[in-house]
Amino acid sequence: MVVSLIATAFWTMLPAYVPNNAAVLAGGGRPIDGGRTWGGRRVLGDGKTWRGTAAGTLVGTLLALGLNAVEPTLSGAVGTDLPTFPVAAGFGLAFGAMLGDIGASFLKRRTGRERGAAFPGLDQLDFVVGALVLAYVAAPEWFAATFTLPVLAVVIVMTPILHVVTNVAAYTLGFKNEPW
């Protein structure tokens, strides 16, 4: 039961976990805020670009569709029925993750933090909140059937752990300038 719950939570969040990484790889280009400031600080900063947001959303949405293709095999392998993703849900998870990260960037700038500065709690869950909200808006019936309270609890506990582990690994491998 516990393994099934963890597998379901991880599987269901994959389209939200991947977009920010894809955005970093494809990023660059014109910042979303166009260089504008508010209260003497950048609105978002150079790290939030149109290209990165579009690429992250596309990769996350395509990942959801790809997961649908392998679901029957993997469901059998883990011994549980993993959910499939309607296109709207995949898009909601991916774009919501990007919007959550953009919202966190906005909050960081308002609190005087520079690009890359740590903001414990927000850094680990910003994209989760955005992904869950937009997935609910885009596919409410799928969301209610998929994100049960136990699945949500696992997502909330598992995500910060995964976030720390993957960021430290990326920092160690030289892909990130800071380990958070």
N, CA, C and O atoms as a DFTB+ gen file, in Angstrom:
720 C
 N C O
     1  1       0.819      -1.204       0.000
     2  2       0.000       0.000       0.000
     3  2       0.859       1.264       0.000
     4  3       0.591       2.187      -0.769
     5  1       1.891       1.320       0.853
     6  2       2.750       2.503       0.935
     7  2       3.525       2.681      -0.366
     8  3       3.628       3.795      -0.879
     9  1       4.069       1.589      -0.901
    10  2       4.813       1.663      -2.163
    11  2       3.891       2.124      -3.284
    12  3       4.289       2.938      -4.117
    13  1       2.682       1.620      -3.314
    14  2       1.698       2.018      -4.321
    15  2       1.367       3.500      -4.207
    16  3       1.254       4.198      -5.215
    17  1       1.215       3.970      -2.992
    18  2       0.900       5.381      -2.756
    19  2       2.044       6.288      -3.209
    20  3       1.815       7.308      -3.859
    21  1       3.264       5.914      -2.865
    22  2       4.433       6.704      -3.271
    23  2       4.582       6.677      -4.794
    24  3       4.851       7.707      -5.412
    25  1       4.407       5.507      -5.390
    26  2       4.516       5.396      -6.858
    27  2       3.468       6.273      -7.534
    28  3       3.771       6.961      -8.509
    29  1       2.252       6.252      -7.028
    30  2       1.184       7.065      -7.617
    31  2       1.483       8.552      -7.475
    32  3       1.309       9.312      -8.428
    33  1       1.926       8.972      -6.305
    34  2       2.226      10.392      -6.075
    35  2       3.358      10.863      -6.986
    36  3       3.265      11.919      -7.611
    37  1       4.424      10.071      -7.054
    38  2       5.565      10.453      -7.889
    39  2       5.165      10.494      -9.361
    40  3       5.459      11.464     -10.060
    41  1       4.505       9.459      -9.823
    42  2       4.052       9.355     -11.211
    43  2       3.179      10.543     -11.590
    44  3       3.365      11.162     -12.638
    45  1       2.233      10.845     -10.725
    46  2       1.271      11.898     -11.025
    47  2       1.917      13.271     -11.054
    48  3       1.461      14.156     -11.779
    49  1       2.978      13.461     -10.271
    50  2       3.639      14.761     -10.235
    51  2       4.768      14.916     -11.253
    52  3       5.296      16.015     -11.418
    53  1       5.143      13.842     -11.934
    54  2       6.245      13.954     -12.905
    55  2       6.046      15.093     -13.913
    56  3       6.998      15.828     -14.177
    57  1       4.844      15.269     -14.487
    58  2       4.685      16.399     -15.415
    59  2       4.859      17.767     -14.762
    60  3       5.011      18.767     -15.464
    61  1       4.838      17.827     -13.443
    62  2       5.113      19.083     -12.725
    63  2       6.557      19.154     -12.253
    64  3       7.104      20.246     -12.099
    65  1       7.182      18.006     -12.023
    66  2       8.565      17.984     -11.550
    67  2       9.561      18.363     -12.647
    68  3      10.600      18.952     -12.350
    69  1       9.271      18.044     -13.876
    70  2      10.237      18.188     -14.969
    71  2      10.293      19.586     -15.600
    72  3      11.377      19.997     -16.012
    73  1       9.197      20.333     -15.697
    74  2       9.228      21.593     -16.447
    75  2      10.284      22.612     -16.050
    76  3      10.892      23.229     -16.924
    77  1      10.519      22.806     -14.757
    78  2      11.509      23.814     -14.368
    79  2      12.918      23.422     -14.803
    80  3      13.731      24.285     -15.137
    81  1      13.206      22.123     -14.798
    82  2      14.508      21.671     -15.290
    83  2      14.620      21.906     -16.790
    84  3      15.661      22.350     -17.273
    85  1      13.564      21.613     -17.523
    86  2      13.554      21.858     -18.966
    87  2      13.691      23.344     -19.257
    88  3      14.360      23.736     -20.213
    89  1      13.057      24.171     -18.432
    90  2      13.141      25.622     -18.626
    91  2      14.567      26.119     -18.466
    92  3      15.009      26.998     -19.206
    93  1      15.291      25.559     -17.500
    94  2      16.688      25.952     -17.295
    95  2      17.514      25.588     -18.521
    96  3      18.332      26.383     -18.983
    97  1      17.300      24.392     -19.042
    98  2      18.073      23.939     -20.205
    99  2      17.743      24.733     -21.465
   100  3      18.625      24.985     -22.286
   101  1      16.490      25.124     -21.622
   102  2      16.069      25.836     -22.832
   103  2      15.985      27.335     -22.625
   104  3      15.700      28.077     -23.566
   105  1      16.226      27.787     -21.415
   106  2      16.016      29.189     -21.058
   107  2      16.887      30.159     -21.819
   108  3      17.469      29.831     -22.853
   109  1      16.961      31.330     -21.296
   110  2      17.628      32.407     -22.006
   111  2      16.593      33.139     -22.824
   112  3      15.424      32.757     -22.859
   113  1      17.021      34.167     -23.464
   114  2      16.071      34.943     -24.251
   115  2      15.459      36.054     -23.431
   116  3      15.980      36.454     -22.390
   117  1      14.354      36.532     -23.923
   118  2      13.701      37.705     -23.353
   119  2      13.040      37.389     -22.011
   120  3      12.238      36.459     -21.927
   121  1      13.363      38.148     -20.963
   122  2      12.715      37.946     -19.667
   123  2      11.225      38.299     -19.745
   124  3      10.823      39.204     -20.477
   125  1      10.429      37.573     -18.984
   126  2       8.990      37.821     -18.962
   127  2       8.691      39.240     -18.504
   128  3       7.771      39.875     -19.020
   129  1       9.450      39.742     -17.549
   130  2       9.179      41.090     -17.033
   131  2       9.742      42.197     -17.924
   132  3       9.553      43.381     -17.642
   133  1      10.434      41.812     -19.000
   134  2      10.961      42.806     -19.929
   135  2      11.939      43.783     -19.290
   136  3      12.170      44.870     -19.820
   137  1      12.514      43.401     -18.154
   138  2      13.465      44.279     -17.464
   139  2      12.807      45.302     -16.555
   140  3      13.492      46.142     -15.970
   141  1      11.472      45.242     -16.428
   142  2      10.766      46.221     -15.619
   143  2      11.056      46.033     -14.122
   144  3      11.389      44.944     -13.656
   145  1      10.915      47.130     -13.407
   146  2      11.105      47.106     -11.958
   147  2       9.813      47.528     -11.279
   148  3       8.928      48.133     -11.885
   149  1       9.737      47.191     -10.014
   150  2       8.606      47.603      -9.183
   151  2       9.164      47.792      -7.785
   152  3       9.744      46.870      -7.211
   153  1       8.992      48.975      -7.242
   154  2       9.541      49.263      -5.920
   155  2      11.059      49.215      -5.902
   156  3      11.661      48.888      -4.880
   157  1      11.682      49.541      -7.034
   158  2      13.139      49.563      -7.109
   159  2      13.785      48.214      -7.365
   160  3      15.011      48.119      -7.419
   161  1      12.986      47.175      -7.522
   162  2      13.524      45.828      -7.789
   163  2      12.874      45.269      -9.042
   164  3      11.757      45.635      -9.406
   165  1      13.606      44.371      -9.693
   166  2      13.038      43.697     -10.861
   167  2      11.748      42.996     -10.462
   168  3      11.618      42.508      -9.339
   169  1      10.798      42.947     -11.384
   170  2       9.530      42.275     -11.109
   171  2       9.778      40.780     -10.929
   172  3       9.315      40.182      -9.958
   173  1      10.510      40.178     -11.869
   174  2      10.822      38.746     -11.790
   175  2      12.321      38.470     -11.872
   176  3      12.852      37.682     -11.090
   177  1      12.986      39.100     -12.793
   178  2      14.413      38.872     -12.996
   179  2      14.684      38.162     -14.311
   180  3      13.764      37.705     -14.990
   181  1      15.956      38.077     -14.655
   182  2      16.366      37.488     -15.930
   183  2      16.149      35.981     -16.007
   184  3      16.156      35.419     -17.103
   185  1      15.957      35.320     -14.879
   186  2      15.810      33.866     -14.869
   187  2      14.451      33.372     -15.312
   188  3      14.282      32.172     -15.525
   189  1      13.490      34.242     -15.457
   190  2      12.148      33.847     -15.895
   191  2      11.933      34.393     -17.299
   192  3      11.664      35.578     -17.495
   193  1      12.061      33.489     -18.275
   194  2      11.976      33.900     -19.676
   195  2      10.780      33.259     -20.369
   196  3      10.247      32.241     -19.927
   197  1      10.377      33.888     -21.467
   198  2       9.283      33.341     -22.271
   199  2       9.681      31.983     -22.847
   200  3       8.891      31.039     -22.828
   201  1      10.894      31.892     -23.353
   202  2      11.342      30.627     -23.953
   203  2      11.392      29.508     -22.920
   204  3      10.941      28.395     -23.193
   205  1      11.928      29.784     -21.755
   206  2      11.998      28.774     -20.704
   207  2      10.615      28.324     -20.256
   208  3      10.382      27.133     -20.050
   209  1       9.699      29.272     -20.105
   210  2       8.337      28.943     -19.687
   211  2       7.639      28.093     -20.746
   212  3       6.984      27.104     -20.416
   213  1       7.776      28.472     -22.006
   214  2       7.151      27.700     -23.087
   215  2       7.764      26.305     -23.179
   216  3       7.044      25.317     -23.318
   217  1       9.082      26.224     -23.103
   218  2       9.748      24.915     -23.204
   219  2       9.380      24.021     -22.033
   220  3       9.093      22.840     -22.227
   221  1       9.383      24.560     -20.823
   222  2       9.021      23.769     -19.654
   223  2       7.599      23.249     -19.737
   224  3       7.331      22.092     -19.412
   225  1       6.684      24.111     -20.174
   226  2       5.285      23.703     -20.313
   227  2       5.143      22.622     -21.376
   228  3       4.433      21.637     -21.170
   229  1       5.802      22.797     -22.492
   230  2       5.729      21.809     -23.575
   231  2       6.302      20.467     -23.133
   232  3       5.686      19.426     -23.363
   233  1       7.467      20.481     -22.505
   234  2       8.111      19.236     -22.069
   235  2       7.239      18.513     -21.043
   236  3       7.057      17.299     -21.133
   237  1       6.705      19.244     -20.078
   238  2       5.852      18.620     -19.062
   239  2       4.581      18.029     -19.654
   240  3       4.158      16.937     -19.273
   241  1       3.977      18.754     -20.585
   242  2       2.756      18.254     -21.235
   243  2       3.054      17.021     -22.070
   244  3       2.312      16.040     -22.016
   245  1       4.136      17.062     -22.844
   246  2       4.516      15.892     -23.647
   247  2       4.901      14.708     -22.768
   248  3       4.631      13.559     -23.117
   249  1       5.531      14.984     -21.630
   250  2       5.864      13.910     -20.704
   251  2       4.589      13.222     -20.216
   252  3       4.536      11.993     -20.150
   253  1       3.572      13.995     -19.878
   254  2       2.301      13.401     -19.437
   255  2       1.745      12.469     -20.507
   256  3       1.277      11.373     -20.198
   257  1       1.795      12.902     -21.758
   258  2       1.295      12.061     -22.855
   259  2       2.171      10.823     -23.037
   260  3       1.669       9.737     -23.327
   261  1       3.467      10.991     -22.868
   262  2       4.375       9.846     -22.946
   263  2       4.143       8.854     -21.818
   264  3       4.237       7.644     -22.020
   265  1       3.840       9.367     -20.632
   266  2       3.545       8.492     -19.499
   267  2       2.284       7.667     -19.782
   268  3       2.194       6.505     -19.387
   269  1       1.322       8.271     -20.463
   270  2       0.119       7.520     -20.835
   271  2       0.476       6.298     -21.674
   272  3      -0.138       5.241     -21.531
   273  1       1.462       6.445     -22.543
   274  2       1.849       5.345     -23.437
   275  2       2.489       4.189     -22.679
   276  3       2.323       3.033     -23.068
   277  1       3.214       4.479     -21.610
   278  2       3.901       3.410     -20.874
   279  2       3.154       2.980     -19.616
   280  3       3.593       2.069     -18.915
   281  1       2.045       3.621     -19.330
   282  2       1.294       3.318     -18.107
   283  2       0.903       1.854     -17.971
   284  3       1.080       1.293     -16.890
   285  1       0.379       1.204     -19.010
   286  2      -0.025      -0.196     -18.803
   287  2       1.137      -1.088     -18.355
   288  3       0.965      -1.942     -17.486
   289  1       2.299      -0.893     -18.939
   290  2       3.467      -1.701     -18.580
   291  2       3.934      -1.387     -17.167
   292  3       4.197      -2.295     -16.379
   293  1       4.037      -0.098     -16.846
   294  2       4.533       0.283     -15.524
   295  2       3.531      -0.017     -14.417
   296  3       3.925      -0.368     -13.305
   297  1       2.243       0.119     -14.710
   298  2       1.242      -0.235     -13.702
   299  2       1.398      -1.698     -13.307
   300  3       1.323      -2.034     -12.125
   301  1       1.613      -2.562     -14.284
   302  2       1.836      -3.973     -14.000
   303  2       3.107      -4.202     -13.210
   304  3       3.151      -5.056     -12.324
   305  1       4.137      -3.444     -13.526
   306  2       5.432      -3.620     -12.857
   307  2       5.383      -3.205     -11.389
   308  3       5.998      -3.855     -10.544
   309  1       4.654      -2.124     -11.074
   310  2       4.592      -1.662      -9.687
   311  2       3.396      -2.244      -8.936
   312  3       3.269      -2.059      -7.726
   313  1       2.532      -2.938      -9.644
   314  2       1.401      -3.593      -9.001
   315  2       0.294      -2.666      -8.560
   316  3      -0.431      -2.973      -7.613
   317  1       0.150      -1.538      -9.228
   318  2      -0.936      -0.606      -8.922
   319  2      -1.368       0.069     -10.216
   320  3      -0.590       0.161     -11.165
   321  1      -2.589       0.534     -10.251
   322  2      -3.077       1.250     -11.425
   323  2      -2.641       2.702     -11.333
   324  3      -3.176       3.479     -10.542
   325  1      -1.667       3.052     -12.147
   326  2      -1.210       4.437     -12.200
   327  2      -2.186       5.236     -13.055
   328  3      -2.718       4.712     -14.034
   329  1      -2.427       6.488     -12.705
   330  2      -3.386       7.276     -13.475
   331  2      -2.829       7.670     -14.850
   332  3      -1.621       7.808     -15.039
   333  1      -3.734       7.841     -15.779
   334  2      -3.366       8.424     -17.066
   335  2      -3.742       9.900     -17.024
   336  3      -4.505      10.336     -16.162
   337  1      -3.199      10.655     -17.963
   338  2      -3.351      12.103     -17.949
   339  2      -4.176      12.582     -19.143
   340  3      -3.767      12.384     -20.287
   341  1      -5.316      13.201     -18.903
   342  2      -5.946      13.940     -19.997
   343  2      -4.991      15.071     -20.402
   344  3      -4.210      15.542     -19.576
   345  1      -5.045      15.497     -21.636
   346  2      -4.151      16.567     -22.102
   347  2      -4.275      17.801     -21.205
   348  3      -3.273      18.427     -20.863
   349  1      -5.501      18.144     -20.830
   350  2      -5.707      19.332     -19.989
   351  2      -5.003      19.182     -18.636
   352  3      -4.449      20.151     -18.117
   353  1      -5.021      17.982     -18.069
   354  2      -4.351      17.761     -16.777
   355  2      -2.842      17.862     -16.936
   356  3      -2.176      18.488     -16.111
   357  1      -2.289      17.252     -17.988
   358  2      -0.849      17.342     -18.230
   359  2      -0.409      18.784     -18.419
   360  3       0.605      19.216     -17.871
   361  1      -1.188      19.523     -19.205
   362  2      -0.890      20.934     -19.414
   363  2      -1.007      21.704     -18.106
   364  3      -0.147      22.528     -17.793
   365  1      -2.064      21.443     -17.338
   366  2      -2.265      22.145     -16.075
   367  2      -1.126      21.913     -15.099
   368  3      -0.660      22.849     -14.448
   369  1      -0.674      20.659     -14.995
   370  2       0.448      20.357     -14.100
   371  2       1.722      21.068     -14.556
   372  3       2.435      21.655     -13.742
   373  1       2.003      21.012     -15.856
   374  2       3.239      21.597     -16.389
   375  2       3.224      23.126     -16.324
   376  3       4.150      23.737     -15.790
   377  1       2.188      23.729     -16.861
   378  2       2.121      25.190     -16.880
   379  2       1.933      25.733     -15.462
   380  3       2.477      26.781     -15.115
   381  1       1.163      25.016     -14.650
   382  2       0.991      25.425     -13.262
   383  2       2.304      25.418     -12.500
   384  3       2.551      26.302     -11.679
   385  1       3.152      24.422     -12.766
   386  2       4.470      24.376     -12.129
   387  2       5.288      25.602     -12.523
   388  3       5.962      26.206     -11.688
   389  1       5.221      25.956     -13.786
   390  2       5.951      27.138     -14.250
   391  2       5.398      28.411     -13.594
   392  3       6.162      29.273     -13.157
   393  1       4.065      28.521     -13.528
   394  2       3.460      29.707     -12.906
   395  2       3.784      29.786     -11.418
   396  3       4.006      30.874     -10.886
   397  1       3.811      28.629     -10.742
   398  2       4.184      28.622      -9.330
   399  2       5.594      29.126      -9.118
   400  3       5.862      29.873      -8.177
   401  1       6.496      28.716      -9.994
   402  2       7.882      29.166      -9.897
   403  2       7.997      30.661     -10.216
   404  3       8.778      31.377      -9.588
   405  1       7.231      31.116     -11.174
   406  2       7.222      32.549     -11.512
   407  2       6.682      33.357     -10.330
   408  3       7.217      34.415      -9.998
   409  1       5.624      32.854      -9.701
   410  2       5.065      33.526      -8.525
   411  2       6.070      33.600      -7.387
   412  3       6.152      34.610      -6.688
   413  1       6.834      32.531      -7.202
   414  2       7.867      32.519      -6.159
   415  2       8.954      33.543      -6.472
   416  3       9.459      34.218      -5.574
   417  1       9.306      33.652      -7.737
   418  2      10.307      34.645      -8.128
   419  2       9.813      36.055      -7.798
   420  3      10.571      36.889      -7.305
   421  1       8.544      36.305      -8.075
   422  2       7.947      37.599      -7.754
   423  2       8.042      37.869      -6.246
   424  3       8.425      38.963      -5.833
   425  1       7.691      36.860      -5.424
   426  2       7.771      37.026      -3.967
   427  2       9.208      37.221      -3.499
   428  3       9.461      38.010      -2.589
   429  1      10.136      36.521      -4.104
   430  2      11.545      36.685      -3.737
   431  2      12.011      38.112      -4.009
   432  3      12.689      38.713      -3.175
   433  1      11.652      38.655      -5.168
   434  2      12.064      40.023      -5.491
   435  2      11.434      41.005      -4.513
   436  3      12.084      41.966      -4.101
   437  1      10.167      40.778      -4.131
   438  2       9.495      41.694      -3.203
   439  2      10.131      41.656      -1.823
   440  3      10.069      42.644      -1.091
   441  1      10.745      40.529      -1.452
   442  2      11.373      40.424      -0.127
   443  2      12.870      40.714      -0.183
   444  3      13.591      40.475       0.786
   445  1      13.338      41.233      -1.325
   446  2      14.727      41.655      -1.435
   447  2      15.716      40.555      -1.759
   448  3      16.923      40.797      -1.738
   449  1      15.250      39.360      -2.055
   450  2      16.159      38.271      -2.398
   451  2      16.546      38.376      -3.875
   452  3      15.726      38.699      -4.735
   453  1      17.796      38.098      -4.128
   454  2      18.301      38.123      -5.494
   455  2      18.060      36.769      -6.166
   456  3      17.694      35.792      -5.512
   457  1      18.269      36.734      -7.465
   458  2      18.127      35.495      -8.229
   459  2      19.035      34.415      -7.634
   460  3      20.220      34.648      -7.398
   461  1      18.466      33.240      -7.399
   462  2      19.223      32.125      -6.861
   463  2      19.281      32.082      -5.343
   464  3      19.765      31.103      -4.774
   465  1      18.795      33.132      -4.672
   466  2      18.826      33.153      -3.208
   467  2      17.816      32.147      -2.652
   468  3      16.745      31.941      -3.222
   469  1      18.172      31.541      -1.555
   470  2      17.302      30.544      -0.924
   471  2      16.099      31.207      -0.267
   472  3      16.186      32.311       0.271
   473  1      14.979      30.505      -0.328
   474  2      13.759      30.901       0.363
   475  2      13.110      29.595       0.819
   476  3      12.205      29.078       0.164
   477  1      13.589      29.064       1.962
   478  2      13.133      27.743       2.421
   479  2      11.610      27.639       2.493
   480  3      10.927      28.570       2.921
   481  1      11.108      26.517       2.075
   482  2       9.665      26.272       2.026
   483  2       9.103      26.686       0.689
   484  3       8.538      25.866      -0.035
   485  1       9.251      27.944       0.360
   486  2       8.752      28.440      -0.918
   487  2       9.490      27.762      -2.073
   488  3       8.863      27.354      -3.051
   489  1      10.794      27.640      -1.971
   490  2      11.585      27.022      -3.037
   491  2      11.160      25.585      -3.319
   492  3      11.226      25.130      -4.461
   493  1      10.729      24.879      -2.297
   494  2      10.416      23.464      -2.459
   495  2       8.971      23.215      -2.887
   496  3       8.678      22.175      -3.476
   497  1       8.076      24.136      -2.607
   498  2       6.665      23.854      -2.853
   499  2       5.957      24.837      -3.774
   500  3       4.778      24.649      -4.072
   501  1       6.642      25.880      -4.234
   502  2       5.999      26.876      -5.089
   503  2       5.388      26.251      -6.340
   504  3       4.232      26.512      -6.673
   505  1       6.161      25.438      -7.016
   506  2       5.682      24.842      -8.262
   507  2       4.600      23.795      -8.005
   508  3       3.744      23.568      -8.860
   509  1       4.633      23.155      -6.833
   510  2       3.607      22.166      -6.488
   511  2       2.253      22.860      -6.339
   512  3       1.247      22.388      -6.870
   513  1       2.231      23.966      -5.625
   514  2       0.984      24.709      -5.436
   515  2       0.444      25.159      -6.795
   516  3      -0.738      24.976      -7.087
   517  1       1.306      25.746      -7.619
   518  2       0.869      26.179      -8.944
   519  2       0.350      25.028      -9.781
   520  3      -0.687      25.149     -10.433
   521  1       1.065      23.908      -9.766
   522  2       0.665      22.735     -10.555
   523  2      -0.669      22.188     -10.089
   524  3      -1.537      21.878     -10.906
   525  1      -0.836      22.068      -8.785
   526  2      -2.086      21.510      -8.269
   527  2      -3.277      22.422      -8.555
   528  3      -4.348      21.949      -8.935
   529  1      -3.091      23.715      -8.374
   530  2      -4.183      24.653      -8.628
   531  2      -4.584      24.624     -10.094
   532  3      -5.769      24.528     -10.413
   533  1      -3.607      24.705     -10.986
   534  2      -3.955      24.747     -12.408
   535  2      -4.475      23.395     -12.908
   536  3      -5.342      23.359     -13.781
   537  1      -3.965      22.296     -12.375
   538  2      -4.501      20.975     -12.750
   539  2      -5.958      20.866     -12.317
   540  3      -6.786      20.313     -13.042
   541  1      -6.271      21.390     -11.141
   542  2      -7.659      21.377     -10.677
   543  2      -8.550      22.208     -11.603
   544  3      -9.648      21.781     -11.963
   545  1      -8.079      23.381     -11.980
   546  2      -8.865      24.255     -12.861
   547  2      -9.037      23.608     -14.241
   548  3     -10.119      23.665     -14.825
   549  1      -7.970      22.994     -14.758
   550  2      -7.996      22.432     -16.116
   551  2      -8.765      21.116     -16.206
   552  3      -9.419      20.843     -17.213
   553  1      -8.687      20.305     -15.159
   554  2      -9.312      18.976     -15.208
   555  2      -9.836      18.603     -13.814
   556  3      -9.271      17.727     -13.161
   557  1     -10.906      19.256     -13.355
   558  2     -11.361      19.068     -11.979
   559  2     -11.775      17.633     -11.639
   560  3     -11.481      17.157     -10.542
   561  1     -12.436      16.952     -12.535
   562  2     -12.859      15.575     -12.236
   563  2     -11.650      14.651     -12.131
   564  3     -11.575      13.829     -11.219
   565  1     -10.712      14.782     -13.053
   566  2      -9.483      13.984     -13.004
   567  2      -8.720      14.288     -11.715
   568  3      -8.242      13.379     -11.035
   569  1      -8.614      15.564     -11.391
   570  2      -7.892      15.979     -10.188
   571  2      -8.493      15.325      -8.946
   572  3      -7.768      14.758      -8.129
   573  1      -9.820      15.404      -8.802
   574  2     -10.482      14.853      -7.615
   575  2     -10.284      13.345      -7.519
   576  3     -10.120      12.812      -6.421
   577  1     -10.297      12.658      -8.648
   578  2     -10.113      11.202      -8.636
   579  2      -8.661      10.818      -8.393
   580  3      -8.391       9.750      -7.844
   581  1      -7.729      11.661      -8.789
   582  2      -6.305      11.339      -8.733
   583  2      -5.645      11.807      -7.444
   584  3      -4.935      11.038      -6.795
   585  1      -5.869      13.045      -7.074
   586  2      -5.201      13.624      -5.911
   587  2      -6.049      13.447      -4.654
   588  3      -6.618      14.401      -4.124
   589  1      -6.116      12.201      -4.194
   590  2      -6.788      11.910      -2.935
   591  2      -5.958      12.518      -1.798
   592  3      -4.811      12.912      -2.013
   593  1      -6.521      12.594      -0.613
   594  2      -5.770      13.154       0.518
   595  2      -4.463      12.402       0.789
   596  3      -3.444      13.046       1.033
   597  1      -4.452      11.051       0.756
   598  2      -3.166      10.368       0.956
   599  2      -2.132      10.708      -0.127
   600  3      -0.951      10.873       0.180
   601  1      -2.562      10.812      -1.376
   602  2      -1.631      11.162      -2.456
   603  2      -1.103      12.579      -2.228
   604  3       0.096      12.821      -2.364
   605  1      -1.980      13.505      -1.886
   606  2      -1.540      14.881      -1.614
   607  2      -0.551      14.927      -0.456
   608  3       0.431      15.668      -0.508
   609  1      -0.801      14.147       0.582
   610  2       0.109      14.125       1.735
   611  2       1.494      13.627       1.317
   612  3       2.510      14.185       1.731
   613  1       1.528      12.589       0.508
   614  2       2.820      12.069       0.040
   615  2       3.524      13.109      -0.822
   616  3       4.735      13.291      -0.696
   617  1       2.793      13.790      -1.690
   618  2       3.391      14.825      -2.543
   619  2       4.016      15.921      -1.680
   620  3       5.134      16.361      -1.947
   621  1       3.301      16.359      -0.650
   622  2       3.788      17.447       0.204
   623  2       5.031      17.026       0.993
   624  3       5.913      17.851       1.230
   625  1       5.114      15.780       1.396
   626  2       6.284      15.292       2.136
   627  2       7.424      14.937       1.189
   628  3       8.580      15.264       1.458
   629  1       7.105      14.273       0.085
   630  2       8.116      13.770      -0.843
   631  2       8.806      14.894      -1.631
   632  3      10.013      14.832      -1.869
   633  1       8.061      15.895      -2.027
   634  2       8.613      16.925      -2.913
   635  2       9.792      17.681      -2.306
   636  3      10.809      17.825      -2.984
   637  1       9.718      18.172      -1.071
   638  2      10.893      18.862      -0.522
   639  2      12.130      17.958      -0.445
   640  3      13.251      18.414      -0.670
   641  1      11.922      16.689      -0.128
   642  2      13.052      15.755      -0.069
   643  2      13.668      15.595      -1.455
   644  3      14.886      15.681      -1.612
   645  1      12.822      15.361      -2.462
   646  2      13.322      15.240      -3.837
   647  2      14.004      16.529      -4.297
   648  3      15.027      16.493      -4.981
   649  1      13.429      17.654      -3.916
   650  2      13.979      18.950      -4.312
   651  2      15.395      19.131      -3.778
   652  3      16.295      19.531      -4.516
   653  1      15.586      18.841      -2.516
   654  2      16.908      18.988      -1.904
   655  2      17.899      18.012      -2.536
   656  3      19.007      18.406      -2.900
   657  1      17.514      16.759      -2.668
   658  2      18.415      15.738      -3.226
   659  2      18.814      16.078      -4.657
   660  3      19.994      16.007      -4.999
   661  1      17.851      16.446      -5.497
   662  2      18.175      16.729      -6.900
   663  2      18.990      18.014      -7.039
   664  3      19.866      18.095      -7.900
   665  1      18.719      19.014      -6.211
   666  2      19.488      20.257      -6.293
   667  2      20.923      20.072      -5.823
   668  3      21.846      20.623      -6.423
   669  1      21.117      19.313      -4.774
   670  2      22.478      19.038      -4.311
   671  2      23.235      18.241      -5.378
   672  3      24.412      18.499      -5.630
   673  1      22.563      17.286      -5.993
   674  2      23.199      16.506      -7.066
   675  2      23.560      17.406      -8.247
   676  3      24.662      17.306      -8.786
   677  1      22.645      18.280      -8.650
   678  2      22.917      19.189      -9.770
   679  2      24.069      20.144      -9.438
   680  3      24.896      20.442     -10.299
   681  1      24.120      20.614      -8.208
   682  2      25.214      21.483      -7.764
   683  2      26.541      20.720      -7.787
   684  3      27.547      21.233      -8.276
   685  1      26.538      19.511      -7.262
   686  2      27.740      18.678      -7.218
   687  2      28.267      18.381      -8.622
   688  3      29.476      18.339      -8.849
   689  1      27.345      18.179      -9.549
   690  2      27.726      17.882     -10.938
   691  2      28.058      19.140     -11.742
   692  3      28.461      19.045     -12.901
   693  1      27.889      20.313     -11.134
   694  2      28.237      21.563     -11.802
   695  2      27.134      22.145     -12.671
   696  3      27.398      23.043     -13.470
   697  1      25.887      21.652     -12.535
   698  2      24.773      22.171     -13.326
   699  2      24.107      23.387     -12.687
   700  3      23.380      24.126     -13.351
   701  1      24.358      23.589     -11.394
   702  2      23.768      24.721     -10.674
   703  2      24.861      25.456      -9.923
   704  3      25.878      24.870      -9.553
   705  1      24.640      26.754      -9.701
   706  2      25.618      27.579      -8.985
   707  2      25.441      27.517      -7.478
   708  3      26.347      27.889      -6.732
   709  1      24.282      27.051      -7.019
   710  2      24.023      26.945      -5.580
   711  2      23.274      25.634      -5.322
   712  3      22.567      25.141      -6.200
   713  1      23.426      25.078      -4.138
   714  2      22.825      23.766      -3.861
   715  2      21.363      23.814      -3.406
   716  3      20.900      22.863      -2.777
   717  1      20.620      24.887      -3.700
   718  2      19.220      24.936      -3.303
   719  2      18.313      25.217      -4.441
   720  3      17.098      25.289      -4.259
